[in-house]
Amino acid sequence: MTTIAPTTARDRILLAKDAARSVGLASDALKRDALLAVAEAIAASVDEIVTANAQDLAQGRADGLSEAMADRLRLDGKRVDSLAEAVRAVAALPDPVGRVLDQRTIPGGVTLQKVSVPFGVVGAIYEARPNVTVDITALALRSGNAVVLRGGTAALHSNATLVRIIRAALAAAGLDPEAVQTVDDFGREGARELMRARGIVDVLVPRGSAALIETVVTESSVPVIETGAGVVHIVLDESAPLEWARDIVVNAKVQRPSVCNAVETVLVHRAAAPRLVGPVVEALQRSGVTVHGDAEVAALAPDVVPATEADWSIEHLSLDLSMHVVDDLDAALAHIRRYSTHHTESIITTDDANANRFLAEVDSAVVMANASTRFTDGGEFGFGAEVGISTQKLHARGPMGLAELTSTKWLARGAGQVRP
């Protein structure tokens, strides 16, 4: 079985750099077949993966891991099967490498083509999310990249088991297993080496708490694609149908409250508040949600916890939701500009003008009308999986799939031309 030698963290990163050359040149068929082998290996190792994950969950409980983090960490049989299916979905996607993005012939007869190429080595630093180990690895390999992972101590056993399974499957399929490296066993020093590996690691993606992301953005000398926290808003406009408002808000909060696309703040147009607040709060409370509301919300619904100024900036990641009554759409947009983390926002309305204004004016990675914010997801967008949801504007924004793990280069073909 393929194992990872107890080398230094930098040695591991250099191994990934060397392997990136062969992976970058691998054929579409080889990359696809290797990922299918990985998917089969994961599906065949459910018991082993769940057992390793149980060790992490037990240690997390002993360490006081929050329920939101425990939910992200947890792997059961269904979730492991979903990991394997996500790898199959990535394998089935078209190869993003070698796409001709632009072409022209310049004066003198030299032909130019702009083509997509792999980054080379993708680094990832993340917390308590073993699914990220699989998702980022699959996307990196499919796009011709090597990957170096730092998944955090909370998922140490889960990640080690997944990486071992993945590397063994790659070796059996004929793709260099050194293209998948982990620096987890070096702890924080492994993360520091990853952040300092400028010129070796081509791009670094942090996923986790706002504190982790800020640390990586601030301390890394490697280019970083920032994935942000999700203080996600839903606006219930004056014309919002009650059924839409109730069902979308409950889905966006309750389906999986610990993830970054779960709604955290609901803004209700004052003209609609008497009609919407009571039924929406009641539906949330039936699902176990604690509503933190302003005085107007509390006057329209029972058992509302008084909201504080801090509530508008909180990413609860739990069955808690902040609710605020606003004067109009202008006030809702102003609130979003002040408190949004530029992840996902949605408006519920039957007024096309208001929907179009919201879609045009809100400056977030994903902006929706009449849909649950839970759709902001690489799998839902048809990417198979996602590297993360970028909240920055350079290179990538929103759910990042295969195309976002490629760069470009220009190919010039001439016949002896010199520049006059």
Stockholm file with secondary structure:
# STOCKHOLM 1.0

chainA/1-420         MTTIAPTTARDRILLAKDAARSVGLASDALKRDALLAVAEAIAASVDEIVTANAQDLAQGRADGLSEAMADRLRLDGKRVDSLAEAVRAVAALPDPVGRVLDQRTIPGGVTLQKVSVPFGVVGAIYEARPNVTVDITALALRSGNAVVLRGGTAALHSNATLVRIIRAALAAAGLDPEAVQTVDDFGREGARELMRARGIVDVLVPRGSAALIETVVTESSVPVIETGAGVVHIVLDESAPLEWARDIVVNAKVQRPSVCNAVETVLVHRAAAPRLVGPVVEALQRSGVTVHGDAEVAALAPDVVPATEADWSIEHLSLDLSMHVVDDLDAALAHIRRYSTHHTESIITTDDANANRFLAEVDSAVVMANASTRFTDGGEFGFGAEVGISTQKLHARGPMGLAELTSTKWLARGAGQVRP
#=GR chainA/1-420 SS CCCCCCCCHHHHHHHHHHHHHHHHHCCHHHHHHHHHHHHHHHHTTHHHHHHHHHHHHHHHHHTTCCHHHHHHHCCCHHHHHHHHHHHHHHHHSCCCTTCEEEEEECTTSCEEEEEEEECSEEEEEESSCHHHHHHHHHHHHHTTCEEEEECCGGGHHHHHHHHHHHHHHHHHHTSCGGGEEECGGGHHHHHHHHHTCBTTBCEEEEESCHHHHHHHHHHCSSCBCCBCCCCEEEEECTTCCHHHHHHHHHHHHHSCTTSTTSEEEEEEEGGGHHHHHHHHHHHHHHTTCEEEECHHHHHHSSSCEECCGGGGGCCCCSSEEEEEEESSHHHHHHHHHHHCCSSEEEEECSCHHHHHHHHHHCCSSEEEESSCGGGCSTTTTTSSSCSCEECSSSSCCEECCSGGGEEEEEEEECSSCCCC
#=GC SS_cons         CCCCCCCCHHHHHHHHHHHHHHHHHCCHHHHHHHHHHHHHHHHTTHHHHHHHHHHHHHHHHHTTCCHHHHHHHCCCHHHHHHHHHHHHHHHHSCCCTTCEEEEEECTTSCEEEEEEEECSEEEEEESSCHHHHHHHHHHHHHTTCEEEEECCGGGHHHHHHHHHHHHHHHHHHTSCGGGEEECGGGHHHHHHHHHTCBTTBCEEEEESCHHHHHHHHHHCSSCBCCBCCCCEEEEECTTCCHHHHHHHHHHHHHSCTTSTTSEEEEEEEGGGHHHHHHHHHHHHHHTTCEEEECHHHHHHSSSCEECCGGGGGCCCCSSEEEEEEESSHHHHHHHHHHHCCSSEEEEECSCHHHHHHHHHHCCSSEEEESSCGGGCSTTTTTSSSCSCEECSSSSCCEECCSGGGEEEEEEEECSSCCCC
//
